[in-house]
Every structure is written in structure tokens, then in C-alpha cells.
Amino acid sequence: MRHVIKSVETAIAGGDKEAAQAAFRAAQPLLQRAANKGVVHRNTIARKLSRMSGRIKTISA
């Protein structure tokens, strides 16, 4: 789970919007699955996804 989050974070830090969106789309179901299995709380995942999505939107194309 941490590896998936880190891949999205590095893509955001790189400034490549397309790569960040692709990493986010790949990470989203994995993180939701972790929340459904009880690895982490569902609100924690929702918060992380929301913040990552917002940061991706601010990247200029």
C-alpha cells in the first residue's frame, strides 16, 4: 500500500500530469481494497485519495 502511494507522490512531484493521473488510476482500486479488508480505516483512504486528486488537479498541463 505504501509503495502505491509513493508512486503517485513521485509522479505528482515530477510535475507530469499524465503520469500522475495514470498512477492515481492504478492506485485507487488497490487502496480501496485495503480499506475494505480493514488494513486501514476507510476514511483514511478517502482522505488520502481526495488530497492526491486535488494535488493532481493543480499540476499545470
N, C-alpha and C positions, 0 to 999 in steps of 0.2 A: 504494500500500500504506500509506504513512504517513497519507494522508487518511482511509482507512478506520479505522485505529487511532485517529486523533484524534477521529473522530466518536463512537466508542464511549467514549473517555475523557471527552469533554464530556458525554455522556449520563449517565455514572456520576457525574461531578462535579455535575451538575444535580440528582441525587437522585431522578430519575424512573425507577423500576424497570422499568416497561413500555417506556419509550423506550430504556432501556439494553439490555433484552433484545432488542428489535427490531433495534437497531443491531448487536448482537453476532451475531444470527442472519444478518444481511445480510453481516457482515464475515467470518464463519467460512469460507465456501467460497472467498472471494477470497484470504484468507491461505493457505489450504491449497493453492490453485492456485499461488501464488507459491512455496511450498515445493517443490511437485512440479516446477516448472520450474527450480529451482535458484537463484532470486533470493536467497533466504535459506535458511539451514540448517533442516531440518525440526524439529530440537529447539528452535530459537529460536522458531518459530511455536507449537509445542506449549506452550512455557513462557509465551509471551505470552497465548495463549488460556486457559490454565489460570489465570493470575493475573487476567485480566479477568473470567473466570467467577466466581472466588472473590469479587472485589470487587462484582460484581453481586448475588451471594447475600447480601452483608452489608447491602445497602440495605434499610431498613425499608419495608414496603409501605404 
